[in-house]
Amino acid sequence: MVTLEAFKKQKRYFDINNKADIELYRQFLINGNKWGPTACPFILEFPHLTTPDMIKDRLVRKFLKV
């Protein structure tokens, strides 16, 4: 149970203005859709079904100013 709690605390909201968060997503794409040993560090937010699609949607909206 302690391990699960530690894992749960590592998740955070994706910040579109945080260069480190964008770099993590970039590495995810480069590494063939693999987050690495710690799994996905981001919280999935409604109404999105997957974290990568959520991030992609936010990046598109930011850069297209929609």
Buried (B, 14 or more C-beta within 10 A) or exposed (E): EEEEEEEEEEBEEBEEEEEEBBEBBEEBEEEEEEBEEEEBBBEBEEEBEEBBEBBBEBBEEEEEEE
